[in-house]
Amino acid sequence: MLIRRFLDYLRYERGYSALTVQNYGKDLKDFESYVENLDSHLSLETVDSDVIRDWMGSMMDRGNTATTICRRLSAVRSFYRFALCEGIVKSDPALVVKGPKKGRPLPQFLREEEIGTLLDGDGMWGDGFKDVRARTILDVFYETGIRLAELMGLDDKDIDFAGSQLKVTGKRNKQRVIPFGRRLGEALRLYINVRDANVSREDGALFVTVKGKRMNADQVRYEVKKNVARVSTLKKRSPHVLRHTFATAMLNHGAGIESVKKLLGHQSVGTTEIYTHTTFEQLRKVYNEALDRA
C-alpha cells in the first residue's frame, strides 16, 4: 500500500514515465521482500541504514553489478525522501548510505556495416506484418535515437509526414521534436499501411501487437534483441544500443554535440560527452588496425 502510494506520487505528481514507475516498483518490492525475510518484525517504516547496507551486500553476493545496485538504491532513497516529507518516517535511513563505486563503461553500439545489413540486407525481412513492424521499430530507434519508453508512447498523431518530424514525450513528460529523413518516412508509411490492412487497433498507438494493443516494453525488447543478434555478437542487444548507435553515428558524421544533446533529450551536455569518447575509441581502433596491416 505504501509503495503504491509512492508510485502514484511519481506518476501523477512528478510526471515520471510508466516504465520508470514500473522499474521503481520492482526495486522497492525487492527491498521490501528482503526486509520481510530478514526479520518478521521489521517493515519499510522501521528499517535503519544497516538494513539497507545488508540488502546491498546481499545483491553483491548474488553477482549484481555496481550499476544495478546503485540504481536500486536510488529508488530506495527516493522512496524514503517521500516518506519523510509525508511524515511516514521520522528520519531517512537511506540518507547516509553510499552506493558502491562504479566505472563508466563506454556505450556499446553497432558498426555502420552491421546496421546497414540489419536494415537493408538481402533476405533479412519479409512482407508480413510482424517483419515490417520489427524492421520499422529498429529503423525508428536508429534514425531518431529515442528511448524505449518514448517509442512505446508514440501515436500516429505524433508523426508529421509533411514536416518530416516526430514528436516524442520524454522524461518528466518533456516533449521534443526530432526530424527524420525520407527513408524513415517511407518506412513508417509502409508499416502503417501494412498494419491497418492486418490489425484492428484499440487506440491511436503507432506500434501494436497482432491483437491491436499497444506494445509493451518486454515485447519491444524481444524484437530488438532477436534481430540485432542476427548481425552482431554484442552481449548487450537492447533498444539502448540502438540509441547509442544513433548518437555515435551522428558525431562520427560531423554533428555538433549540442545538436546531439537536444535530439537525445539529455539535460546536460556532460551526459552526451560519453559518445565523444566512443568515437575516439573507434578512431583509435581503426588506426591500430591500419598499423597492423602496414
Beta strands, then each sheet from edge to edge (+ up, - down):
strand 1: 159-160
strand 2: 165-169
strand 3: 175-179
sheet 1: 1+ 2- 3+
end
